[in-house]
Amino acid sequence: MKICMIGSGYVGLVTGACFAEMGNDVICVDENKEKIDVLNNGGVPIYEPGLKEVIERNVQGNRLRFTTDFNEAVSHCQLCFIAVGTPQDKDGTADLKYVLQVARQIGQVMEDYKVIIDKSTVPVGTADKVRGVVTEELKKRGREHIEFDVVSNPEFLKEGNALQDFMRPERVIIGTDNVRTAALFKELYDPFIRTTNNPILIMDIKSAELAKYASNAFLATKVTFINELAILCDKVGADISQVREGMGTDSRIGPRFLLAGPGYGGSCFPKDVQALIQTAKTMGHSLEICQATHKANQRQKAYFAEKIINYYKEQNADLSEITIAIWGLTFKPKTDDIREAPALDVIEKLLANGINVRVFDPIGMDNARKILGDKITYVDDNYEVLDGADGLAIITEWNMFKSPDLPRIKDLMKIPVIFDGRNILNPSEIKSLGFNYFGIGRG
Ligand SMILES: NC(=O)c1ccc[n+]([C@@H]2O[C@H](COP(=O)([O-])OP(=O)(O)OC[C@H]3O[C@@H](n4cnc5c(N)ncnc54)[C@H](O)[C@@H]3O)[C@@H](O)[C@H]2O)c1
């Protein structure tokens, strides 16, 4: 099928490359010329394991192209995917300006039948807005006879595992109001579910739009539930890992998304929880659990930073003389994405208390620099960053941090204390080597 992917970010690039991998003819378009130049010069502007190889293979096979030329992309395709950002407004509402701008642009240039697909995460009712904007633009040009359909196809890939998620989805959701597009989308996605037999769920558009937010809000709540309990574990002297085992072995609960940490972050959970709350508000309904999730997550992010700060305050240390080395900046491992990463909150809080911060992340340093600038020191090696440090705080659970050379760490640090924000190290081993150790919810 002929596809154009409007927006070549984390979702658009992966989705476009994977559709091409299945033999479709794909153009990815982006208004960011720098991004498109990188792609046309053989680079990849984001870090996602395996993506470079898939892009290279499909560019060579003439199934994948990149352009800033919107007209070229739209006239090329029958399926027009909108995969632009939907950031949150000041009050948490999803900002649809990019989505509706793209819809308008499509209406301004389309000359034949198109299926316009909301791939971005958009609030319930957005498909109607997209339809309205396109119709308006067609009318302005006297082209109201040109037919089009609007489909909701929310994306569930996870950064760091995006290719695998897209190539073998647990489910595909298609929100449509007619059988013609339902059949088209079954054909498009059939190669992705052929080996797993996982379902392609055809549903009404509003339910599809809501299903995406419901999934993210539920997962955010699950993470937050274990985080709240972890604070209680710290207070009563219980171990959250053992509590998790006790809960997670119940098949009704399951062990996933039950790992305590410094709060959820990333480009999706925080904004999607907020947007869902706002959608309900506009309908005169209040989502009490989602509101509590958001509030508890804010507290969780502060909790880890306070744990660090309080440790030195209790020693009566002069905080301006303290240097904390941080391992991990990205909101999760295997991505360069630091949008809403808990590390940013922790760092800001340490800095506000006068503590000096040095950081190491295997992939996320460039993106961190764009946000934090020269407020902190960036060190290119995970051991060098510890040289003379008064504490190590682990914020992202990159594999390379899981079995570190502890004696070497102890030699390098001025004060051997580890704040393990992801509970990835073995407390008894660490303590036996003479470190002070603080996890999250480990008593
Ligand atoms: N990142 C994820 O893990 C993920 C997962 C599922 C769903 N989503 C959703 O997918 C959407 C996109 O997320 P993302 O992380 O890929 O965002 P992103 O910021 O990485 O990419 C968006 C891209 O759209 C481009 N863009 C904006 N306006 C444009 C226009 N008018 N014409 C052409 N290009 C334009 C931007 O330049 C940018 O490259 C969001 O709604 C997000 O919530 C994201």
The ligand as an ORCA input file, in Angstrom:
! r2SCAN-3c Opt
* xyz 0 1
  N       7.038      7.983     21.985
  C       6.309      6.937     22.317
  O       6.776      5.983     22.935
  C       4.860      6.877     21.915
  C       4.175      5.646     21.993
  C       2.843      5.611     21.604
  C       2.192      6.773     21.184
  N       2.881      7.951     21.148
  C       2.176      9.156     20.663
  O       2.567      9.374     19.300
  C       2.610     10.781     19.024
  C       4.004     11.158     18.500
  O       4.941     10.906     19.555
  P       6.511     10.904     19.292
  O       7.139     10.451     20.540
  O       6.793     10.178     18.014
  O       6.755     12.482     19.066
  P       8.066     13.180     18.467
  O       8.104     14.525     19.076
  O       9.247     12.277     18.599
  O       7.747     13.297     16.910
  C       6.795     14.161     16.364
  C       7.338     14.680     15.033
  O       6.303     15.400     14.356
  C       6.911     16.458     13.637
  N       5.882     17.446     13.259
  C       5.197     18.286     14.056
  N       4.348     19.022     13.318
  C       4.484     18.636     12.025
  C       3.883     19.014     10.793
  N       2.949     19.958     10.735
  N       4.282     18.398      9.662
  C       5.229     17.442      9.713
  N       5.843     17.039     10.839
  C       5.473     17.621     11.990
  C       7.976     16.978     14.595
  O       8.965     17.723     13.921
  C       8.499     15.664     15.177
  O       9.613     15.171     14.439
  C       2.208     11.478     20.329
  O       0.837     11.720     20.299
  C       2.525     10.431     21.401
  O       1.731     10.571     22.541
  C       4.191      8.027     21.486
*
